[in-house]
Amino acid sequence: MNIRNIEDKVLLINQLNYRGNKINIYLTTNKNINLYALEKLCDSVGWVRRPFKKVKIAIEHSFLIISLFHIKDNSNILIGFARATSDHAFNATIWDVVVHPDFQGKGLGKILMDQIIQQLKYADITTITLFADPQVIMFYKNLGFLADPDGIKGMFWYPH
Ligand SMILES: CC(C)(COP(=O)(O)OP(=O)(O)OC[C@H]1O[C@@H](n2cnc3c(N)ncnc32)[C@H](O)[C@@H]1OP(=O)(O)O)[C@@H](O)C(=O)NCCC(=O)NCCS
């Protein structure tokens, strides 16, 4: 599936079994996402909260946003999210990869990552990096990511 400029939505999974119901899962690259829904999703995996204002700026300035959701009572329920920042030429970095615990283990994390990588490749970006929490290193390795290639180590600077 090619997801270039999907500002509306595409059907990703038809009739997924969820709590005795059949639901459809959709994907969109629309940046206009509900920040409260994103905060709720991040809360569901125990991430530390970030100021809304900054999250809004980060999303606006991201190269690519991918959201996964289902529709309940005419509302979009956000269940997956990932984004990438980029110099639009050589490099991109993937951030905030998350799938709601109720929907983990169903292949959605892999779909999110595959779609981000496909989109970045389409933009001719050849170096894709990310920072993996220890418990998800194998998840990313299975997707083809290498830890510290050529001995390169990530380095961080924080304000003192
Ligand atoms: C990491 C995360 C996005 C994976 O999403 P998911 O929808 O559960 O993953 P999938 O079902 O697509 O799994 C794809 C494959 O990765 C494997 N996998 C999933 N999570 C894994 C983990 N933590 N460690 C190792 N392998 C993992 C699955 O077993 C599956 O393998 P298979 O293809 O051989 O069957 C999800 O667990 C999550 O949101 N975690 C909390 C937030 C987080 O830690 N994000 C990463 C921050 S760096």
PDBQT file of the ligand as one rigid body, heavy atoms in Angstrom, charges set to zero:
ROOT
HETATM    1  C1  LIG A 201       6.581  -1.597  20.667  1.00  0.00    +0.000 C 
HETATM    2  C2  LIG A 201       5.146  -1.597  20.146  1.00  0.00    +0.000 C 
HETATM    3  C3  LIG A 201       4.916  -0.354  19.298  1.00  0.00    +0.000 C 
HETATM    4  C4  LIG A 201       4.932  -2.849  19.308  1.00  0.00    +0.000 C 
HETATM    5  O1  LIG A 201       3.628  -2.808  18.769  1.00  0.00    +0.000 OA
HETATM    6  P1  LIG A 201       2.766  -4.138  18.530  1.00  0.00    +0.000 P 
HETATM    7  O2  LIG A 201       1.572  -3.742  17.749  1.00  0.00    +0.000 OA
HETATM    8  O3  LIG A 201       2.539  -4.845  19.792  1.00  0.00    +0.000 OA
HETATM    9  O4  LIG A 201       3.792  -4.988  17.645  1.00  0.00    +0.000 OA
HETATM   10  P2  LIG A 201       3.398  -6.057  16.531  1.00  0.00    +0.000 P 
HETATM   11  O5  LIG A 201       2.206  -6.840  16.969  1.00  0.00    +0.000 OA
HETATM   12  O6  LIG A 201       3.309  -5.374  15.217  1.00  0.00    +0.000 OA
HETATM   13  O7  LIG A 201       4.663  -6.991  16.543  1.00  0.00    +0.000 OA
HETATM   14  C5  LIG A 201       5.471  -7.191  15.392  1.00  0.00    +0.000 C 
HETATM   15  C6  LIG A 201       6.531  -8.201  15.752  1.00  0.00    +0.000 C 
HETATM   16  O8  LIG A 201       7.378  -7.668  16.786  1.00  0.00    +0.000 OA
HETATM   17  C7  LIG A 201       7.349  -8.513  17.933  1.00  0.00    +0.000 C 
HETATM   18  N1  LIG A 201       7.359  -7.640  19.114  1.00  0.00    +0.000 N 
HETATM   19  C8  LIG A 201       6.407  -6.789  19.524  1.00  0.00    +0.000 A 
HETATM   20  N2  LIG A 201       6.807  -6.137  20.632  1.00  0.00    +0.000 NA
HETATM   21  C9  LIG A 201       8.051  -6.605  20.912  1.00  0.00    +0.000 A 
HETATM   22  C10 LIG A 201       8.996  -6.321  21.930  1.00  0.00    +0.000 A 
HETATM   23  N3  LIG A 201       8.753  -5.434  22.899  1.00  0.00    +0.000 N 
HETATM   24  N4  LIG A 201      10.182  -6.988  21.909  1.00  0.00    +0.000 NA
HETATM   25  C11 LIG A 201      10.454  -7.884  20.941  1.00  0.00    +0.000 A 
HETATM   26  N5  LIG A 201       9.588  -8.197  19.940  1.00  0.00    +0.000 NA
HETATM   27  C12 LIG A 201       8.407  -7.549  19.942  1.00  0.00    +0.000 A 
HETATM   28  C13 LIG A 201       6.063  -9.297  17.815  1.00  0.00    +0.000 C 
HETATM   29  O9  LIG A 201       6.150 -10.519  18.510  1.00  0.00    +0.000 OA
HETATM   30  C14 LIG A 201       5.960  -9.499  16.324  1.00  0.00    +0.000 C 
HETATM   31  O10 LIG A 201       6.814 -10.536  15.922  1.00  0.00    +0.000 OA
HETATM   32  P3  LIG A 201       6.413 -11.514  14.697  1.00  0.00    +0.000 P 
HETATM   33  O11 LIG A 201       6.332 -10.622  13.479  1.00  0.00    +0.000 OA
HETATM   34  O12 LIG A 201       7.533 -12.464  14.657  1.00  0.00    +0.000 OA
HETATM   35  O13 LIG A 201       5.098 -12.095  15.074  1.00  0.00    +0.000 OA
HETATM   36  C15 LIG A 201       4.133  -1.655  21.315  1.00  0.00    +0.000 C 
HETATM   37  O14 LIG A 201       4.433  -2.771  22.127  1.00  0.00    +0.000 OA
HETATM   38  C16 LIG A 201       4.117  -0.427  22.179  1.00  0.00    +0.000 C 
HETATM   39  O15 LIG A 201       3.412   0.543  21.878  1.00  0.00    +0.000 OA
HETATM   40  N6  LIG A 201       4.844  -0.437  23.301  1.00  0.00    +0.000 N 
HETATM   41  C17 LIG A 201       4.823   0.656  24.253  1.00  0.00    +0.000 C 
HETATM   42  C18 LIG A 201       5.465   1.898  23.703  1.00  0.00    +0.000 C 
HETATM   43  C19 LIG A 201       6.909   1.679  23.336  1.00  0.00    +0.000 C 
HETATM   44  O16 LIG A 201       7.686   1.104  24.097  1.00  0.00    +0.000 OA
HETATM   45  N7  LIG A 201       7.281   2.198  22.149  1.00  0.00    +0.000 N 
HETATM   46  C20 LIG A 201       8.632   2.144  21.645  1.00  0.00    +0.000 C 
HETATM   47  C21 LIG A 201       9.402   3.299  22.188  1.00  0.00    +0.000 C 
HETATM   48  S1  LIG A 201      11.114   3.255  21.654  1.00  0.00    +0.000 SA
ENDROOT
TORSDOF 0
